[in-house]
Each structure stands twice: as structure tokens, then as C-alpha cells.
Amino acid sequence: MTVRHMNDTDIAALETRTASVPPTLLASAQVPAPQRPRLLSLEACQDIAQRLARAAEGGGYTVTNIYSTWTGNIRWARNQITTSGEVRNDYVKVIRNLNGAINGWTLINDTSDAALIAVARRAERMARLEPEHAQSDLIGQLANEPVQEFNLFFDATYQLDADKRAEAAVTLARKAAKAGMLSAGYIEISAQAIALIDTFGKTRYFPYTSARFGVTVRTPDGTGSGWAGVDWADWSRIDTEKLTQIALDKCLGSRNPVRVEPGRYTTILDPQAVCDLTAPMMQWSGLWIRTANGSGSPLYQKVGKEIIDRRLSISADPGDPELGFPPFNPLLGTNVFMGDWFWYNAYPPVTWVKEGIFQQFGWDRGDTVNGEFKDTHLEQAGGFRISVTGATSSIDEMIATTARGLLVTRFDRIVELDPDSLLQQGYTRDGVWLVENGKISKAVKNLQFTMSPFFVLNNVEQIGVPQRAFHPKRDDGLMFLPEPVIVPALKVRDFSFTALSDAI
Amino acid sequence: MIADRLSSWTRRAWLVRHTHMAAVLAAAIPFRHVRAVTYRNAGVPYHEPEIAKRLARQASLADPGPLQAMVLRTLDAARAAGARYADARLTRTVGHEYKWQSGAHQFSAETEVQGIGVRALVDGYWGFAASAVYDADTVVRLAQDAVAQAKTNAAISRAGLDNSNSNAAGLVRVVELAPTPAVTGSWATPVAIDPFSVPVEEKLDSIASWDRLAQHYRFSFPPIFASSLVFVREESVLGTTEGTLVTQTLYQTGGGATLRLQGSNQQTLTKLGMAGRGWELVLDAKIPEQIEALAAVPPRQPEKAKRAQVGRYTLVCDGATMAALLDATLGPTTQLDRALGFEANATGTSYLNDPLAMVGTFQAASSLVTVAANRSAPTQLATVKWDAEGVVPEDVTLVKNGVLVDYQTTREQASWLAPYYQKTGKPIRSHGYAGAESALVTPLQMSPNLALASSTGTTRLEDLIANVPDGLLITGGSVTTDFQSRTGMLRMPAGAMREIKNGRVGKVLLGGAVQFDSPDLWKNVTALGSAGTTAVMGHATTGFMYGGIGGQGTVKGEPAQSTPYTVQAPAALIQGQAVIDSTKTGQ
């Protein structure tokens, strides 16, 4: 597999292949000013780190964390383009350590000399607030673990320019318009480079692209609504026409829903619904990042034991060509309460659950696991895959074998009620159907559910083929960290719906 | 003097070492704000090279000339490229956050984020381009990019629609901006003390002193103390091709302090909240006095609690709970773009979903309920002089005596309600509720400050309770809803739901939550507290620092953005609401 390092030459080559402004439209404009590169090369990141190091005063060391982004987007509603945009931004997060503890950072998005000098002074002033700390140079001793090398940068994404985005938006909107429906959608593509460079000589740099697409089709009178979407690093893997057709079909099929009584139902969950249920569990419960003994976790003393259906495994591998996310944690200082600002940790391939058996907890640097001292973290990176052992069924087959149940394609507004049982509450959205005697009999109104994803994963009847769902990124004000999710459709027993919702 | 007592446990004497800063403080603030300060690093020379000083001067709106020139250059380039209308906004946002926990400094973040964004309108379509860098070449390029996008969007849309004249929307939408007068000037959130004029050392020393004061009571009253301070200043220059050129400096200050008593429930000592104020917010909170007052209270005996019983109840909700309900329901549902489906693919639509049919007639709440929006209330977070489009915001009644009478709008959206405004003799103009998280995102209609009107009498929370023979008291509730803000759940922290029997507050009830239907809930409001019961809740936006914070109404759009605003509401009596077992998973 090709490894893309994105040096200056690579970036220059990309830029010449990409004309961000269609030349014909510039006839009346001034001569275009020279364009800045869309993202920083490895050399450009090293240059910033070196200029910061030169600006440093008072000894100690410097850690520079760079997040370079270019994004383009287009949005439409009521079948017409509403807004579009292109944004170029480079965040530089700086830590200066002057022989103290590290409890913070400074962040700027101006890479001029003056700004870098000023930020070095601010970072040093912040550093002086800390008491002396004997282990302040531990970072120098941290292993520079090797990270997986693979390509996550795709030209099809990088070169989806404003005109191509507009073409796509109009084509998709027209599809809904022709059916007399209203569509609202969003395409966002981005190219990023993340870099982590310190004055001990460690350098990490990873360029990648991401693309997301989602579309909602509604009836003009608001009595039906359908949605479809997906995200990939490579735009060419997103079949927008097919997804729009799915959203349209769901909209048409969801019209004039009837009420069903809340209660426990055999429920067929589309992969998107499985993603919506399980991704929060992988993210916020802390399940996968609690330290070695896991006390306080719902999985305390469960290593080696069966925690979910034996046909399911949960794993994460950044280099998985169907998954794909940066192979190391690029963040500095996001975890307020860890007091540990340098992660540097590579994301190795991890299997958390193998054929239903819980394999391991994550660990923090400094933990002892099975008698072995760990100088890295092992944590859930965000992206994950639920894979299947044994036979799979299509959603149609699941429907055909259901005497009475519900088909759910999407959940929304999920909140965690109880961190110990991982009990969650949320709503269905954009289409729920009643299945009777092996057939979809009617559209039903949205429902509120209260459910633990563990309960769901332990009450599985049938399993579909795992596929990419829509889970584009960590919701972070600064960054576009992809969190890809691959999960199967599931047919589960006794899914608990607790209330009706009249929202359509 | 509190300062005298504090001096025994702060690290250094309370001395004003820095005479220059003392003079600035003395000049800038009323006498009561002048307090002694300590600088932990007073002995360490703080070396600031000339270049950094120059940078600070250049970027400050103390001299907005260069930044205004950059905005005007951007607009010129957009005009030259063919924009019928363009606006450019340049923002520079400084955010500082400090956290302290369990006797140690936990976290500091200092953020300076800048950028310029240009929005161009050509043939009824928008284009937008933005960059963190705003040098003379870049801004020209951005303007050309924005115009090119707008032209592309217009050209491709027209070509596409020629082949499909069956658009269910009926009409080709062309952006029409409601007229607004061109304005010039500058404005800043009125703060007594710019929090960025207070050195970081003093800020941290303040937190440290609270912590040490709390530690002082360790033996009788073991506390776990956590506190945080957040300061944000957004400087912006906005220009439009219609001649508007304004500069604004907006402040957010806030944070909180929590004293957790071991072996009992966490007790929030004080929430500073978030407000459009300066360092004086922190001083006025008088946290040392609060700590001492709390220390004087004997430890609370664990209360006997019982399980909440499922059923329909009369609720007495405190102001904070009502503010949370308003924020999650009538706030977002009266956003016109949500109501018309423009947010359908993002955070959702609205149950007030047929604006022209509903506005002026739809009974959205009981006749006691009046909800107003503003961007003018002093110290509230959405308060500005001009919105993101240079419009002077109006104070607007959204729900009057229970009837939906208006929606939240921008210049573009005002024209969508033209038939209603014409019928009722109102001018077609923006309410001035456009906002943008920064220059790097395109403006949308964002939440203004929201206020549920209180009753005119002297009704206290106790008076509301006194009239309830059998009901529940809910304090500090939080709310989640579906994507139309319709079906929702009101939850509360442990200990915040109590039974009311014969007009008196009884036992704590555990495990309950209120399942509501928004129109039904608001129609069952049968009494409101007076102004004295009003709670004010500020939603900050520190999302640009590390992820979003805020209520459901905060996040909007694709890409998602949030802007700060404040919600206020008095206590209320609500009839016939369903209490459920919050953790029960179905029959």
C-alpha cells in the first residue's frame, strides 16, 4: 500500500491538479492572487516547530501539535442550494515545559513569526505557574512507538471542488423534486494533516482526507421523512445517487404513520441504528479506556467472559482499508482530568471482544498489566468494527422471518442515563415500520427508547453483513478526527420502546 | 475584611506589587472592586519582546484601522468579482480557561483564534470562503472564491431546474435580503474590568485562595473542591457592500465552584454561570464568603428518600427548570429555518412547522405564557449592538398570551414571512438574530436571549407550592427532546424532585422523570412566579477551545456551530404531567 507523507512536492503536485475556481467564472474578477496550499506539508509543520523552538526562552522543551485543515461543503434544503463554503485553517497547539508539571496548552491559528514568538512567551508564562516537577522531562524518555503506515489520503476527496459539489447537490435535489418531495442535504469534504513534533526529536505526521454525505427527504406536508448517509475517507466510495434513492424511498414509505403501543418488540435494526446505539458506548462510557483492572466499569472482572452474542466481535484497526483513521492520537491535552498531556500513543490493532468474549481493558501509561509495566496507552480510538462469525442474513430475510416486530433505520439524540449499566435513551428518526407476518405492514410513528446496548448485543437473533455507517467525526470544535464505524444490521428480541413521539 | 482572614492561608501576602496594573485597575473600576492582589511570580521577570507587544497592539481593536482596511479590501474584491451583495467579517477570539481540583491546579488553556470570512450573493445564491490568515493577497482570493462559488451555485441550479420544473417547493428560491440601514460605529459589552487585563497569576491565585479556604475546614468538614474560570473575548469587524462597517468586542465570563462534602451528595457551592460581564462577575460572586457560610452549616444528615410513583402530577418547577424547558422547546421551535425544514438534515425541524398558517393564530401555550426574544438585555450572552449581518436587533415577542405571533429571523428569513407581516402591518425586516460562531463559518439564524415573562404580582416559589394539594417540586431540571422539540424528558439531579403534600414540601423522590409533550406542557401552565423567582441561565460557547458546551438550542447548522445566549424564566405551576420511572426499560 502506498504511504503518503505529503512533502512539499506532493502538495505542489496536488495543487496544480486542482483548480479551486473554475477559470471561466473569473472573467470579470481581478487576476487571482496566488493561492496558499490547502494543507501543510511535513516540511511546513517542521518549519513551524523549528521556529517555535528558536523562539523558546528559559530552557525546557517544546511540544508542537499542528492541525492543518481545508474543508469544502455545500448544503441544500427544500431542493435548493442554501449555503456553500471553503475554509482553510491551521491550528497550532503549543506546550512549553520549563521543568514543571504540564497542565495546559496555548493554541493559535496564526503561523507568522510574530504569532509564534508571542505564543511561546504565553506558554512559558503558563509553565512558570506550575511547581517544579521532578519528572518533567519524562516525555524525552517516552518510546517513539512505531505507527502503522498506510494511505488515508484520496485525491477524489481532495479534488471535489465547488462546482462538482454544486453539481452533486443539484442532481440529488432534483431527484427528490421530481418525486414531489423536499430534500435537504449536506456534502462536506476535507483534507487534513496532523503533526506532533517535540524538541526531543520525535515527529509524527499524518495526512488524510474525509468525506461525508447525508440527505433527508421529506414530504411537503411533513407527514413522511427519510434519511440516508455515509462517510468515507474516499469520496469515490460514496454512492450519493443510491443513498438519495434510499432516503426518498424511506420518505415515501414512511408517510402517514400510525401509532403503536410502546413496549418490548422484536426489532430489526439497520446498520445505521446499530451504529447510533453502539458508538456512544464505545465513546463516552469509558468502557474501553478504563485502566487495567476496570474497577467501576460494568465489565469489572469480565475479562475472558462472554459479554455479548458469540457471533459478534468488536475490534479497531486504523489501517483496516475499510475502516481507516489516523494511526496515533494527535491530541494534546484533551483529557482535562488525566493530567497527562502527551499521549503520542500509537493505535495498534486491538480486538476488544472476540466472538462474544471480552478480551481486555485499555490501560494508561504507568499501569501494570499482567505484571508488565506499560509506557503507552491502549485506548479506544473512536472508530471500530463489529464483525460477524457465521451466517449472515439480509434485512429482507430478517423481515421475512418476523411474525411481529419493528424495523428501525436510525436513532437520534441519544443520552446516557446510567454509566454503570450503560442505559441510554433516545428517539427513532426518519422512518419506523411495523413488520407483521413476514412483511412490512405499515409505517409507524417515532418512538422513544430506553435501552442498554449490552442488552441489545445479547439478544440477537439474526445478523447482517457489516457495513459502513454514518459516523463522520468526533464532535470537537477544532478537529475532524474520523471515527469510522462498520456494523451489521441486527434483529434483536425485546427492544424496549418507552414512549411515542409525534415528531415526523 | 475577608482579605485579612484570607492572608493567613494564601501563599503570599496580599500586596499590590505591580503598581502599573494597580493604577489601571483603580482607574477602570469603582472603588468597591479594588481588591488587593497577589502575584505568585512577582519576582520572576516576565520578558516580553518588542515583537510580541507590537503584535498585540496590531491585533487589538484599540486600533481597528488595519483590520477595517482588510475588511474593506475584501469587499472591494468581492464587488469587483461580481457580487451583488457581500459581507466580510473578521474575528479574533481569545479564550482562557483555568481549572482547579482537589488542591491542585488542574488545567489551563489559552486560545487565540482568528479568521476572516466573506459571504457573497450572486443571482440569488450564496458563496462563502474563509481563512485563518488575512493578509492582503489572501483576502482577495477569498472574495473571488466566494463569488465564484455563488456563481457556480446559481448557474448549476438554474440549469438543473430547467430540466425539472416540478419542484415541490413551488418556486425557485432566490435569496432576498430584507432592507436594513447601513450602520457604522463600534460597541463593546460593557464590562467593569476586562478579564484579560487581570493577569493569569491573579486569576489562578483567586482559585487557589478559594481552594485553600475550603481546605482550611478540612478537619470538620472534609471538602473536595473543584472550580473553574472561563473568559472569552471576541473582537470582530463586520463590513457589507451596502456600507455597513462596525466593530464589536463581546465578552463572556463565567465558571463555577463546587464543594463536595465527603459521604454526602455533591453540593454546588456556587455557579458563577456565564454572562456578558468581565472580571467583576468573579468578584461579585464573593466566593470566600460563600465558602465560609457553607462551612458554618452543620453537615446535612442523609435525608430519607423514597421512589417516585408513576402517575400524573401537578408540578412546581423552579426558574432554572423552566429556563431549561424554554431552551429545549419554544426556543428552537420558533426558529424559522427549523420550522421550514432548512435544518431537517441537521439537528431537526420544529413542531411549529407551518409558519404562515400558524403564526398569529396557533395556541402554543396557555394564555399566561408570553415568550420574548432579545439581544439587548444587559449582561446576557446574545446581547450585541449589531448582529452578524449588521442589523440592530429588535426585541421580539414570539408567543403572546399563548399565541404564536412571530419567529426568529435573519435578513434572508424575514422575506419568507412577508405575507404575514403585510397582513398585520408589520415591516418586513430582520429581527437581527443572525449569528456565527466565528468568521470561519457562514452566518445562520442563531438563538437570541429568550425570556419567559414572569407574573406581575409577588408570587414566590413558596406561594406556588402552597396551592398544590398533591404534586411535585422540581428544581434544577434538565431537558432532552426529539428532533422537533416536541416529545421530551425532564430529568433532575438526585434530590431535586420532592413531593408536595397539602401545600408543603415533603420527601425527596428518586428515580422519577417527567415525560412531556411540549404543546401539552405549555398549555398546562396555570401559574407563573413573579420576577423574584426568575432564573437566568447562560449558554457559553467555548466550543472553539475544546468541544461544545451548551443547551440543545445552541448547536445548529452544517457544519455545526454554536453561539452564546441566555435564557431566563420564572418558576411555574404545570398541571397533569406524566411522571415515569426514568430507568425503566419497558413492559
HADDOCK unambig.tbl for C-alpha pairs under 7 A between the chains (distance, minus, plus):
assign (segid A and resid 21 and name CA) (segid B and resid 145 and name CA) 6.36 0.50 0.50
assign (segid A and resid 21 and name CA) (segid B and resid 148 and name CA) 6.40 0.50 0.50
assign (segid A and resid 25 and name CA) (segid B and resid 148 and name CA) 6.04 0.50 0.50
assign (segid A and resid 26 and name CA) (segid B and resid 148 and name CA) 6.96 0.50 0.50
assign (segid A and resid 28 and name CA) (segid B and resid 81 and name CA) 5.66 0.50 0.50
assign (segid A and resid 28 and name CA) (segid B and resid 82 and name CA) 6.74 0.50 0.50
assign (segid A and resid 29 and name CA) (segid B and resid 80 and name CA) 5.70 0.50 0.50
assign (segid A and resid 29 and name CA) (segid B and resid 81 and name CA) 3.86 0.50 0.50
assign (segid A and resid 29 and name CA) (segid B and resid 82 and name CA) 6.95 0.50 0.50
assign (segid A and resid 29 and name CA) (segid B and resid 144 and name CA) 6.93 0.50 0.50
assign (segid A and resid 30 and name CA) (segid B and resid 80 and name CA) 6.85 0.50 0.50
assign (segid A and resid 30 and name CA) (segid B and resid 81 and name CA) 6.59 0.50 0.50
assign (segid A and resid 32 and name CA) (segid B and resid 141 and name CA) 6.05 0.50 0.50
assign (segid A and resid 33 and name CA) (segid B and resid 137 and name CA) 5.62 0.50 0.50
assign (segid A and resid 33 and name CA) (segid B and resid 138 and name CA) 6.99 0.50 0.50
assign (segid A and resid 33 and name CA) (segid B and resid 140 and name CA) 6.59 0.50 0.50
assign (segid A and resid 33 and name CA) (segid B and resid 141 and name CA) 5.41 0.50 0.50
assign (segid A and resid 77 and name CA) (segid B and resid 341 and name CA) 6.95 0.50 0.50
assign (segid A and resid 77 and name CA) (segid B and resid 342 and name CA) 5.15 0.50 0.50
assign (segid A and resid 78 and name CA) (segid B and resid 169 and name CA) 6.27 0.50 0.50
assign (segid A and resid 78 and name CA) (segid B and resid 342 and name CA) 6.98 0.50 0.50
assign (segid A and resid 81 and name CA) (segid B and resid 153 and name CA) 6.94 0.50 0.50
assign (segid A and resid 82 and name CA) (segid B and resid 126 and name CA) 6.92 0.50 0.50
assign (segid A and resid 83 and name CA) (segid B and resid 126 and name CA) 5.69 0.50 0.50
assign (segid A and resid 83 and name CA) (segid B and resid 127 and name CA) 6.46 0.50 0.50
assign (segid A and resid 84 and name CA) (segid B and resid 126 and name CA) 6.93 0.50 0.50
assign (segid A and resid 84 and name CA) (segid B and resid 127 and name CA) 5.52 0.50 0.50
assign (segid A and resid 84 and name CA) (segid B and resid 128 and name CA) 6.00 0.50 0.50
assign (segid A and resid 85 and name CA) (segid B and resid 127 and name CA) 6.18 0.50 0.50
assign (segid A and resid 85 and name CA) (segid B and resid 128 and name CA) 4.46 0.50 0.50
assign (segid A and resid 85 and name CA) (segid B and resid 129 and name CA) 5.35 0.50 0.50
assign (segid A and resid 86 and name CA) (segid B and resid 128 and name CA) 6.50 0.50 0.50
assign (segid A and resid 86 and name CA) (segid B and resid 129 and name CA) 4.78 0.50 0.50
assign (segid A and resid 86 and name CA) (segid B and resid 130 and name CA) 6.29 0.50 0.50
assign (segid A and resid 87 and name CA) (segid B and resid 129 and name CA) 5.80 0.50 0.50
assign (segid A and resid 87 and name CA) (segid B and resid 130 and name CA) 4.69 0.50 0.50
assign (segid A and resid 87 and name CA) (segid B and resid 131 and name CA) 5.52 0.50 0.50
assign (segid A and resid 87 and name CA) (segid B and resid 440 and name CA) 6.54 0.50 0.50
assign (segid A and resid 88 and name CA) (segid B and resid 130 and name CA) 6.44 0.50 0.50
assign (segid A and resid 88 and name CA) (segid B and resid 131 and name CA) 4.71 0.50 0.50
assign (segid A and resid 88 and name CA) (segid B and resid 132 and name CA) 6.50 0.50 0.50
assign (segid A and resid 89 and name CA) (segid B and resid 131 and name CA) 5.81 0.50 0.50
assign (segid A and resid 89 and name CA) (segid B and resid 132 and name CA) 5.10 0.50 0.50
assign (segid A and resid 103 and name CA) (segid B and resid 106 and name CA) 5.91 0.50 0.50
assign (segid A and resid 103 and name CA) (segid B and resid 107 and name CA) 4.69 0.50 0.50
assign (segid A and resid 103 and name CA) (segid B and resid 108 and name CA) 6.16 0.50 0.50
assign (segid A and resid 104 and name CA) (segid B and resid 107 and name CA) 5.11 0.50 0.50
assign (segid A and resid 104 and name CA) (segid B and resid 108 and name CA) 4.40 0.50 0.50
assign (segid A and resid 104 and name CA) (segid B and resid 109 and name CA) 5.33 0.50 0.50
assign (segid A and resid 105 and name CA) (segid B and resid 108 and name CA) 6.54 0.50 0.50
assign (segid A and resid 105 and name CA) (segid B and resid 109 and name CA) 5.10 0.50 0.50
assign (segid A and resid 105 and name CA) (segid B and resid 110 and name CA) 6.49 0.50 0.50
assign (segid A and resid 106 and name CA) (segid B and resid 109 and name CA) 5.70 0.50 0.50
assign (segid A and resid 106 and name CA) (segid B and resid 110 and name CA) 4.62 0.50 0.50
assign (segid A and resid 106 and name CA) (segid B and resid 111 and name CA) 5.59 0.50 0.50
assign (segid A and resid 107 and name CA) (segid B and resid 110 and name CA) 6.26 0.50 0.50
assign (segid A and resid 107 and name CA) (segid B and resid 111 and name CA) 4.58 0.50 0.50
assign (segid A and resid 107 and name CA) (segid B and resid 112 and name CA) 6.11 0.50 0.50
assign (segid A and resid 108 and name CA) (segid B and resid 111 and name CA) 5.99 0.50 0.50
assign (segid A and resid 108 and name CA) (segid B and resid 112 and name CA) 4.89 0.50 0.50
assign (segid A and resid 108 and name CA) (segid B and resid 113 and name CA) 5.51 0.50 0.50
assign (segid A and resid 109 and name CA) (segid B and resid 113 and name CA) 5.55 0.50 0.50
assign (segid A and resid 109 and name CA) (segid B and resid 114 and name CA) 6.55 0.50 0.50
assign (segid A and resid 109 and name CA) (segid B and resid 132 and name CA) 6.26 0.50 0.50
assign (segid A and resid 110 and name CA) (segid B and resid 132 and name CA) 6.83 0.50 0.50
assign (segid A and resid 110 and name CA) (segid B and resid 133 and name CA) 6.60 0.50 0.50
assign (segid A and resid 114 and name CA) (segid B and resid 51 and name CA) 6.07 0.50 0.50
assign (segid A and resid 114 and name CA) (segid B and resid 52 and name CA) 6.16 0.50 0.50
assign (segid A and resid 114 and name CA) (segid B and resid 55 and name CA) 6.44 0.50 0.50
assign (segid A and resid 117 and name CA) (segid B and resid 52 and name CA) 6.56 0.50 0.50
assign (segid A and resid 118 and name CA) (segid B and resid 52 and name CA) 4.83 0.50 0.50
assign (segid A and resid 121 and name CA) (segid B and resid 48 and name CA) 6.83 0.50 0.50
assign (segid A and resid 162 and name CA) (segid B and resid 149 and name CA) 6.17 0.50 0.50
assign (segid A and resid 163 and name CA) (segid B and resid 152 and name CA) 5.97 0.50 0.50
assign (segid A and resid 166 and name CA) (segid B and resid 153 and name CA) 5.76 0.50 0.50
assign (segid A and resid 166 and name CA) (segid B and resid 156 and name CA) 6.76 0.50 0.50
assign (segid A and resid 167 and name CA) (segid B and resid 156 and name CA) 6.35 0.50 0.50
assign (segid A and resid 170 and name CA) (segid B and resid 157 and name CA) 5.99 0.50 0.50
assign (segid A and resid 170 and name CA) (segid B and resid 160 and name CA) 6.23 0.50 0.50
assign (segid A and resid 174 and name CA) (segid B and resid 164 and name CA) 6.71 0.50 0.50
assign (segid A and resid 177 and name CA) (segid B and resid 166 and name CA) 6.17 0.50 0.50
assign (segid A and resid 177 and name CA) (segid B and resid 167 and name CA) 4.66 0.50 0.50
assign (segid A and resid 177 and name CA) (segid B and resid 168 and name CA) 5.77 0.50 0.50
assign (segid A and resid 178 and name CA) (segid B and resid 164 and name CA) 6.61 0.50 0.50
assign (segid A and resid 178 and name CA) (segid B and resid 166 and name CA) 5.92 0.50 0.50
assign (segid A and resid 178 and name CA) (segid B and resid 167 and name CA) 6.75 0.50 0.50
assign (segid A and resid 180 and name CA) (segid B and resid 166 and name CA) 6.76 0.50 0.50
assign (segid A and resid 180 and name CA) (segid B and resid 167 and name CA) 6.51 0.50 0.50
assign (segid A and resid 180 and name CA) (segid B and resid 168 and name CA) 4.89 0.50 0.50
assign (segid A and resid 181 and name CA) (segid B and resid 168 and name CA) 5.84 0.50 0.50
assign (segid A and resid 182 and name CA) (segid B and resid 168 and name CA) 6.39 0.50 0.50
assign (segid A and resid 184 and name CA) (segid B and resid 342 and name CA) 6.86 0.50 0.50
assign (segid A and resid 184 and name CA) (segid B and resid 344 and name CA) 6.32 0.50 0.50
assign (segid A and resid 184 and name CA) (segid B and resid 345 and name CA) 5.61 0.50 0.50
assign (segid A and resid 185 and name CA) (segid B and resid 345 and name CA) 5.78 0.50 0.50
assign (segid A and resid 215 and name CA) (segid B and resid 345 and name CA) 6.13 0.50 0.50
assign (segid A and resid 216 and name CA) (segid B and resid 344 and name CA) 6.60 0.50 0.50
assign (segid A and resid 216 and name CA) (segid B and resid 345 and name CA) 5.20 0.50 0.50
assign (segid A and resid 220 and name CA) (segid B and resid 168 and name CA) 6.79 0.50 0.50
assign (segid A and resid 263 and name CA) (segid B and resid 586 and name CA) 5.20 0.50 0.50
assign (segid A and resid 263 and name CA) (segid B and resid 587 and name CA) 5.37 0.50 0.50
assign (segid A and resid 264 and name CA) (segid B and resid 586 and name CA) 6.16 0.50 0.50
assign (segid A and resid 264 and name CA) (segid B and resid 587 and name CA) 6.35 0.50 0.50
assign (segid A and resid 336 and name CA) (segid B and resid 107 and name CA) 6.30 0.50 0.50
assign (segid A and resid 339 and name CA) (segid B and resid 106 and name CA) 6.87 0.50 0.50
assign (segid A and resid 413 and name CA) (segid B and resid 482 and name CA) 6.74 0.50 0.50
assign (segid A and resid 427 and name CA) (segid B and resid 482 and name CA) 6.33 0.50 0.50
assign (segid A and resid 450 and name CA) (segid B and resid 585 and name CA) 5.22 0.50 0.50
assign (segid A and resid 451 and name CA) (segid B and resid 585 and name CA) 6.12 0.50 0.50
assign (segid A and resid 475 and name CA) (segid B and resid 547 and name CA) 6.53 0.50 0.50
assign (segid A and resid 476 and name CA) (segid B and resid 546 and name CA) 6.19 0.50 0.50
assign (segid A and resid 476 and name CA) (segid B and resid 547 and name CA) 4.16 0.50 0.50
assign (segid A and resid 476 and name CA) (segid B and resid 548 and name CA) 6.86 0.50 0.50
assign (segid A and resid 477 and name CA) (segid B and resid 543 and name CA) 4.85 0.50 0.50
assign (segid A and resid 477 and name CA) (segid B and resid 544 and name CA) 4.80 0.50 0.50
assign (segid A and resid 477 and name CA) (segid B and resid 545 and name CA) 6.61 0.50 0.50
assign (segid A and resid 477 and name CA) (segid B and resid 546 and name CA) 5.74 0.50 0.50
assign (segid A and resid 477 and name CA) (segid B and resid 547 and name CA) 4.46 0.50 0.50
assign (segid A and resid 477 and name CA) (segid B and resid 548 and name CA) 6.31 0.50 0.50
assign (segid A and resid 478 and name CA) (segid B and resid 544 and name CA) 6.08 0.50 0.50
assign (segid A and resid 478 and name CA) (segid B and resid 546 and name CA) 6.83 0.50 0.50
assign (segid A and resid 496 and name CA) (segid B and resid 585 and name CA) 5.53 0.50 0.50
assign (segid A and resid 496 and name CA) (segid B and resid 586 and name CA) 5.11 0.50 0.50
assign (segid A and resid 497 and name CA) (segid B and resid 586 and name CA) 6.09 0.50 0.50
assign (segid A and resid 498 and name CA) (segid B and resid 585 and name CA) 6.69 0.50 0.50
assign (segid A and resid 498 and name CA) (segid B and resid 586 and name CA) 5.35 0.50 0.50
assign (segid A and resid 501 and name CA) (segid B and resid 487 and name CA) 5.47 0.50 0.50
assign (segid A and resid 502 and name CA) (segid B and resid 487 and name CA) 6.97 0.50 0.50
assign (segid A and resid 503 and name CA) (segid B and resid 484 and name CA) 5.72 0.50 0.50
assign (segid A and resid 503 and name CA) (segid B and resid 486 and name CA) 6.43 0.50 0.50
